[in-house]
Amino acid sequence: MHVVRNQWTVQQASRAGSLRYRIEWGHFSREVEVCLDGCVAAGESVVSDVAIRRYPGACRSAFAWRGDMDLYDDSTLQTVEGLEVAFGLAARYRVPQTMYLSTRLSLDDGAARQWAEHYGIDRGGGRIPDFIEWVRENVELRHACSYPFQSARRFVVELGNHGHLHYGTDTSGAPENGWQLKARMGAGSYPWLTDDRSSLGEQRDNALEARRWMERLFGFSPRSWAMPDRTNDRHTAAAMEAA
């Protein structure tokens, strides 16, 4: 577990600007810029209206803390240890939390092993059975929750649908698509697909397979969905409604 400490300076009201920070993890390095319209002194203004706008085809949402889990992965803390911290912060500060889970490389240890062996890497997929047991013992899955919550378990989280195969990133590589990285719809004939091989049919079946895994392992049927990567087309919204 790595803890990174940042020092922040709070200053008086100012005009628009930006914050730049660099993220480094092993060989990975990325610089991110966060733009802001302005900085307002805390005692001078009152929030009169808040609106959340999301990608086309989505529904309005209450404020929540969203996290995606694309695969069980030691290198990016998509692990039990990483979730202990994220779920703990949400519980401590009473922020409703949804974790959108892509099930193929997070719950299917056989698929995760095959994926790791093909690319010659070890991301910790062998711990998937332990991860499943940890969720069962420590996390109560709910569709709605008021805070502070009361539960016999340590954490209360909504589990969201992030698709079985995670389109658009390296996690999409699979034998059925020739181990194509960043694969999109139409790249392969997967065993969970029905006879409808249209884009709408494939996206629907991919979401339904993720739901089946969650229902079988956790007894929970997700009602929310988040787009894997930014992979979508004109059929995506209808496919998710059908799922």
C-alpha positions in Angstrom: 0.0 0.0 0.0 1.5 3.4 -1.0 0.4 6.6 0.7 1.0 9.8 -1.2 0.8 13.0 0.8 0.1 16.3 -1.0 0.3 19.8 0.5 -2.3 22.3 -0.5 -2.4 26.0 0.0 -5.8 27.8 0.6 -5.8 31.3 -0.7 -8.2 34.2 -1.1 -10.7 34.7 -3.9 -9.2 34.7 -7.3 -10.1 34.6 -11.0 -10.2 31.6 -13.3 -7.1 29.5 -13.5 -5.9 25.9 -13.4 -4.1 23.3 -11.2 -1.5 21.1 -12.7 -0.3 17.9 -11.1 1.7 14.9 -12.1 0.8 11.2 -11.3 3.7 8.7 -11.3 3.4 5.0 -10.6 6.3 2.8 -11.7 6.9 3.5 -15.4 3.6 5.3 -15.7 3.6 9.1 -15.7 0.8 11.4 -16.5 0.3 15.2 -16.1 -3.3 16.3 -15.5 -4.7 19.9 -15.6 -7.8 20.8 -13.7 -9.4 24.1 -14.8 -11.5 26.2 -12.6 -13.8 29.2 -13.2 -12.6 30.9 -10.1 -12.0 30.7 -6.4 -14.6 32.2 -4.0 -14.0 32.9 -0.4 -16.1 30.5 1.7 -18.0 33.1 3.6 -19.0 35.2 0.7 -21.3 33.0 -1.4 -24.1 30.5 -0.9 -24.8 27.7 -3.4 -28.2 28.4 -4.9 -28.5 25.6 -7.4 -26.6 22.4 -8.3 -27.1 20.4 -11.5 -25.3 17.3 -12.7 -25.0 16.8 -16.5 -23.7 13.6 -17.8 -23.0 12.0 -21.2 -25.9 11.8 -23.7 -28.4 9.1 -23.0 -27.7 9.0 -19.3 -30.1 9.8 -16.5 -29.9 12.5 -13.8 -28.1 11.4 -10.6 -27.8 12.5 -7.0 -24.3 13.5 -5.9 -22.3 10.4 -5.3 -18.7 9.1 -5.3 -18.2 7.0 -8.4 -15.4 4.5 -8.9 -14.8 2.1 -11.8 -13.1 -1.3 -11.3 -12.0 -2.6 -14.6 -10.0 -5.6 -13.3 -8.4 -6.9 -10.2 -5.1 -5.1 -10.5 -2.3 -4.6 -7.9 -0.5 -2.0 -10.0 -3.5 0.5 -9.9 -4.8 -0.5 -6.4 -8.0 -2.0 -7.8 -7.6 -4.5 -5.0 -8.9 -5.3 -1.5 -6.3 -2.9 -0.1 -7.3 0.0 -2.4 -11.0 -0.6 -1.7 -10.4 -0.6 2.0 -9.2 3.0 1.7 -11.8 4.2 -0.8 -14.8 2.6 1.0 -13.5 3.7 4.3 -13.3 7.3 3.2 -16.9 7.2 1.9 -18.1 5.7 5.1 -16.2 8.2 7.2 -17.4 11.3 5.3 -20.9 10.0 4.5 -20.5 10.1 0.8 -22.8 7.7 -1.1 -20.7 5.5 -3.3 -21.2 3.4 -6.4 -18.5 1.0 -7.7 -19.0 0.1 -11.3 -17.6 -3.3 -11.8 -16.4 -4.9 -15.0 -16.8 -8.6 -14.2 -14.6 -10.5 -16.6 -11.2 -9.7 -15.1 -12.5 -8.9 -11.7 -14.6 -12.0 -10.8 -13.6 -14.7 -13.4 -10.2 -15.9 -12.1 -9.9 -18.3 -15.1 -10.2 -15.4 -17.6 -7.9 -13.2 -15.6 -5.3 -16.0 -15.5 -5.5 -16.5 -19.3 -5.3 -12.8 -19.9 -2.2 -12.4 -17.6 -0.4 -15.5 -19.2 -1.0 -14.2 -22.7 0.5 -10.8 -22.0 3.2 -12.2 -19.6 2.2 -10.0 -16.7 0.9 -10.7 -13.2 -1.6 -8.1 -11.9 -2.8 -10.2 -8.9 -5.6 -12.0 -10.6 -4.9 -15.0 -8.4 -6.4 -13.1 -5.5 -9.8 -12.9 -7.2 -11.4 -15.6 -5.0 -10.2 -13.8 -1.9 -11.6 -10.5 -3.3 -15.0 -12.1 -3.8 -15.0 -13.5 -0.2 -13.9 -10.1 1.1 -16.9 -8.4 -0.6 -19.3 -11.0 0.8 -17.9 -10.5 4.4 -17.4 -6.8 4.5 -19.7 -5.0 2.1 -23.4 -4.7 2.2 -24.7 -4.0 -1.3 -27.7 -1.6 -1.6 -29.4 0.4 -4.3 -30.0 3.3 -1.9 -28.7 4.3 1.4 -29.1 7.1 3.9 -26.2 8.4 6.0 -25.0 7.6 8.6 -25.9 4.1 7.6 -26.5 1.1 9.9 -25.2 -2.2 8.8 -23.8 -5.4 10.3 -21.0 -5.0 7.7 -18.2 -2.4 7.6 -19.2 -0.8 4.3 -22.4 0.0 2.3 -21.9 0.4 -1.4 -24.0 0.3 -4.6 -22.6 -2.1 -7.2 -23.0 -0.8 -10.7 -22.8 -2.5 -14.1 -19.6 -1.7 -16.1 -20.0 -4.5 -18.6 -18.5 -8.0 -18.6 -15.8 -7.4 -21.2 -14.4 -3.9 -20.7 -14.3 -2.2 -24.1 -11.8 0.4 -25.2 -8.7 -0.5 -23.0 -6.1 -3.2 -22.8 -8.5 -5.2 -20.6 -10.6 -5.9 -23.7 -8.0 -8.4 -25.1 -9.5 -11.9 -25.3 -9.0 -15.0 -27.3 -12.3 -14.4 -29.1 -11.1 -11.1 -30.6 -7.5 -12.3 -31.3 -6.3 -10.5 -28.1 -7.1 -7.1 -29.7 -6.3 -4.2 -27.4 -8.8 -1.4 -27.1 -11.4 -3.6 -28.8 -14.8 -2.2 -29.6 -18.1 -3.8 -30.5 -18.0 -6.3 -33.3 -14.4 -7.4 -32.6 -15.2 -10.9 -31.5 -17.8 -13.7 -31.1 -17.9 -14.1 -27.3 -19.6 -17.0 -25.6 -22.1 -14.8 -23.7 -23.6 -13.3 -26.9 -26.9 -14.3 -28.3 -27.7 -14.7 -32.0 -28.3 -11.0 -32.3 -24.8 -9.8 -33.2 -25.8 -6.2 -33.9 -24.0 -3.5 -31.9 -27.2 -3.1 -29.8 -27.4 -6.8 -29.2 -23.7 -7.2 -28.2 -23.7 -4.3 -25.8 -27.0 -5.5 -24.2 -25.6 -9.1 -23.8 -22.3 -7.8 -22.4 -24.2 -5.9 -19.7 -26.5 -8.9 -19.0 -23.5 -11.1 -18.6 -22.0 -8.7 -16.0 -25.4 -8.7 -14.2 -25.4 -12.5 -14.1 -22.0 -12.7 -12.5 -23.0 -10.2 -9.8 -26.3 -12.0 -9.1 -24.6 -15.4 -8.9 -21.7 -14.4 -6.7 -23.2 -11.6 -4.6 -27.0 -12.0 -4.9 -27.2 -8.4 -6.2 -28.8 -7.1 -9.4 -27.3 -3.8 -10.5 -29.7 -1.0 -11.6 -27.1 1.5 -12.7 -24.5 1.4 -15.5 -21.3 3.3 -16.5 -19.7 3.4 -19.9 -16.4 1.4 -20.2 -13.7 3.8 -21.3 -15.5 6.1 -23.7 -16.6 3.3 -26.0 -20.2 4.0 -27.2 -22.2 4.4 -30.4 -25.7 5.5 -31.3 -27.1 2.2 -29.9 -25.5 2.3 -26.5 -28.4 4.0 -24.6 -31.0 1.7 -26.1 -28.9 -1.4 -25.3 -28.6 -0.4 -21.7 -32.3 0.2 -21.4 -32.8 -3.3 -22.9 -30.5 -4.8 -20.4 
